[in-house]
Amino acid sequence: MQQVVVNLLHNAIKFTPPGGAVEVSATPDPTRPVVVLRVSDTGIGIPADQLSAIFEPFHQIDSALARAHEGTGLGLTLVKRLVDLHGGRISVASTEGMGTVFTVELPVEGPAELE
C-alpha cells in the first residue's frame, strides 16, 4: 500500500502548480469494514473525456502541463492493480482546471469484505 500512496501523491504534487494544495486522508468508514484513503489536489485536473482511460498502461493526459512532466504512464495502472490485489476499489473525480480526488477503499479484514 506504500506504493499506492507514493504514486498517488507523486501525481498530485507533479500536476499541482505552486500555490496549490495537496491533501491526504485515511479514515475508517463507519458503515462498512473498510478504510477510505483520499488524495486530492487543486491541480490541472483530468479532462472528462480522458477519465475512463487513466488506469490503462502508458496513458498520460493530453495537456501542455502534463507534457512538461515526463513519465512512463504506468503509475496509475500500478495503483489500480495493487488496490485490486488487496480486494479494494479505486475511483477518481476530477474537474479540468480545478483538481482531482482519488478515493481508495480497502477492506479491513481482506478481499472478501467489499464484495
N, C-alpha and C positions, 0 to 999 in steps of 0.2 A: 504494500500500500504506500510505502515511502515513494516509490517511483511514480505512482499516480499523482500524489500531491506535488512532487517536484515538477512533473511535466505540466500539470495544470497551472502551477504558479509561474513557471518559466514562460508559458504563453501569455498569461495575464500581464506579467511585467513587460515582456517584449512588445506587446501591442498596446500598451497604455503610455501615452505621451507624458513628458514631465508635467507635474502638477496634478496628474490624475490619481486615482486611488485603486488599490487592490485590497480586497478583504477575503479572509478565510475564516470559516466557522465549521465546527463539528459538534452536533448535538444529537442526543437520543430522541427518537420520535416517541411521543408519549402514548401513541395509539397502537404502535406496532413494535416488534423487537428488532428495530433497525437503527443504525446511526446514519445521520444525514450530514454529508460533507458538502459545503458550498464554497466555491471560489468565484468571486465576482470582481469585475473591473469596470472602469469608466473609459475603456479604450476605444479602438476604432469600430468594434462590433463586427458582426458577420452578416453579409448580405443574405436576405431571406432565401434567395434562390440557391444559395450555397450551403445552407444549414444541413440539408439531408446528406451531403457528401463529406462532411468534415471528419468523419471517423474512417473514411476509406484510405487505404495506403497511398502515400505520395501526393495526397490532396493538400493544396495550400490555397487560401483565399486569394482572390484576384483583386488586389488594390495596390495603389502606389506604396503605401506604408508597408504592407505585407511583403512586397517585392524588395523593399530595402532591407529586410531581415531574412537572411538565408536560413534554410533548414531543410531537413530531409522530407518533411511531410509525414513522418511516422509517429510523432509524439502522441497525437490523439488516438491513432489506431492502437498503439500500445496501451494507452489508458483504458480504452474500451475493452480490449481483450483481457487485461488484468482484472478489471471490475467484473466482467462476465465470469472469469475463472473463480472469483470469490463469491459467485452467486448473487452479485449485485446488479444495479441498474445505473445508467448514466443518462442524463438529459441535459439539454442546452437551451437557453433562451437568450436571444440577442437582438439588439436594435442597432442597425448600422449608424455609426457616429455617436452612439450613446454607451455602448459597453455590452458585456456578456456575462452570463451567470451559468456556470457548470454545476450541476447537482448530482452527487453520487449517493446512492442509497446502498448500504451494506448491511447484510443480516448480522445480528449479534452472535448467533449460535452456529451459522453455517448456511450453505447454499439453499437448502430447502425452505428457509424462512420466508423468502419473497414470493414463492410460488402460490 
